[in-house]
Amino acid sequence: MYRVQGSDLKEYGPVSDGQLREWIAENRLNRFSMARKEGDPAWRPLDQFPEFATALQSQPGVLPPSPPPTTSPDPERARRLLQGPSLALLLMGTVGLVITLSGFVARDWLVEMLVQATSTLPAAVPADQLGAWKTELSRGLALRDYARGLAGVVINGVMIAGALAMRRLENRNLALAAATFALIPCQCCCCVSIPFGVWALLMLNRPEVKQSFR
């Protein structure tokens, strides 16, 4: 009994030698088709099985399957392709981190300055909005503020680290994480980073770029 690989790369069997001869006669298999005997872990072309030599000789000439196209690593080209998206993610991550830390550390000062600035212009700011800002000032930091600030630091920190990894062609998984985090709306510079995240993902999945990462 034998097992064979079809042209669809699926495994078929176990089948008898008679069945294999029928498939050879029908040109469903040829001398380059891979097969193995039951109990034998090694796959070999059919022309290495003496029992099928006569059946294979009756087939017309068959060219060996073409090897799949390969793309050689080209680090310099990969760096050129990643230069734009990595710089954009580095900028978005840095700006997002500064905004996150500023809003987290200097929150009370920023709200107080906003209230003082708008208090002199009552007609420009609705009273309910001004009251909401004053309530926010008196509330102080809550657990959700700490959680939001931590999430912002992590997301923007990963974007910065991933952008640097892209530029060095190191740690593709970190680079992919940075590009993915850039797709999260309202975390880094609102939604501005989304097109840069898409751009980075497209470049990171190009064959010549994937093979150039260390």
N, C-alpha and C positions, 0 to 999 in steps of 0.2 A: 504494500500500500504506500501511496505517495501523497504529499501535499505540494501544491503549486501556487505561485503568485501570478494572478492574471494581469492584463495590461492596465487594469484599474487599481493595481497594487493591493488588491484584496487577496486573502488566503483562501484557497479552496481545497477540500479534501477532508478525510482521506479518500482517495480514489485508487482504482486498480490500474495496473500498467496498460491493460486493454483500453480503458477509458482515456488514458493519456495519449495512446496512439490514435484514437479517434479524434481527439482535439487537435493533434498535430496534423492529421489529414485534413481537417476542416480549417487549418491555418489559424486556429484560436491560440495555439502555442507554437513557438519556434525554438531554434537552437539556443537563443539567448534568454528564454524564459527560465525563471528560477524555480527550482524544485528541491525537495529533500525526501528521503525515505523516512517512514515512521520510525521513531527512535533515534534518528540521526539529527543532531541539532544544526548541522552545517547546511546552508543553502548553496546550491551549485547550479550553473547553467545546464540545461538538458543535454547539450552535446558532450557533457562529461559523464553521462550515463551510457555505458556500452549497449544496454538493452534497447535503447531508442535510436541507435545509429542508423539502422535501416530505414526507419520511419522518417527521420530527419533528412536523409539523403534524397528522398523523393520530393521534398519541398523545393520550390524555386528559391533562388538566392535571396536571402533576407539580410538587410543591413542592420548592424547593431543599433540599439536605441541611442539617440543623441543624448549626451549628458546635459543635465540642466544648466542653464546659463549661470555663471558665477560672477560675483562682483568683488573685485579685489579691494581690500581696505585702502582708503586714500585719506589719511588724517588731515592733510592740508585742505583738501576739498571739504571735508566734514567740518573743519573749523570755520571755513568761509560760509558754509550753509547755516551754521549755528551762531555766527557772530551777531546777526541782527536780533533773533529771538532771545538769545541769552542776555544781550545788553538790555533789551526791553524788560525782561523779567527781573533783572538785577535792579533796574531803575524803579519798577513798580513795587518790588519787595522793599526796597530802601525807603521810598516815600510812604508806603503803607505802614512800615515799622515806626517811622517817625511820627506819623499821624496817630497810630495806636498808642504809643508811649506818651505823646503829648496830651492826648485826650484822657489817658488814664492817670498820669502823674499830676498834670496841671488842670484837672477837670474843674475843681472849684474856682480856680483863678479865672479860667476861660468863661465859665458861666457868669461869674460876678462882673467881669468886664463887659459881657454881653448885656447884662441887665442894666448896668450903669450907662452904657452907651445908648440904649434904647429908651431909658427912662426920660431922657431929655426930648425924645421925639414920640410922644404918646399917640400922635395921629398916624404915624407910620407903622406902629405895631399894635395889633388888637390887644385889648385888655386881657382877654383870656390867655393869649399866648404869653404875654408878659408875666401873668400870674403863674403859668406853668413853669417858666424859667425860674421864677423865685422859689417855687416849690421844689424844683430840682436842685437848687442851690442849698436849700435847707435839709434836703433828704440825706445827703452824704453818700458815700460809697456803699453799695449793697453787694451781696454775693454774686448777683448776675453781672455787675460791673466788673468784678474780678474775673469771672468766667469769660466774659466777652474780651477783656484785655488779654488774658492768657491765650485764648484762641487766636486773636490777632497776631500776637508775638510768634506763636508756633507757625501759623500759615505763612506769614511774611518772612520768618526766619528760614523756613524750608525753601521758599522761592529764591531767597538770596543764595543759600547753599547750593541749591540745584542749578542756578544760573552759573555759579562758579564752576561746578562740576562739568557743565556743558562746555565751558570755555577750555577746560583741561582735558576733555574727552575721558572723564573718569566717572564711575558710578552712574550708569545709565538709569538705574531704578530711581535714584535721587533726582535726576534730571526730569524723568517722567512725572514724579510726584510734584515737582515745582510747576511743571506745565499744567498738571491737573488742578492744583490749588489755584492757579491763575483763572480757572474757569468758574470758581465760586463767586457769585455776585455779592456785592456789598461787603466784601471782606478786605479787599485791597483796592483803594482808589475807586470805590463803587464798582462799575462794570467795565471800566476802561481796560483792565488787564485781560478780559476775555478773548479778544482777537489775537493778542500776543500769545496766550496759552494755546489757542488753536494752531497758530503758526509754529510754535515750538513743537507741538505733538506731530505735526506733519513732517517737519524736518527730522525729528528723532526717529521716525519710523521709516525713513529712506534706507534702503539696503546698505549703501556705501557708508552712511553715518552709523548705523547699528554695528557694522563690522569694525569700525574705527575706535569704538570705546574700549577701554582697558578694564 
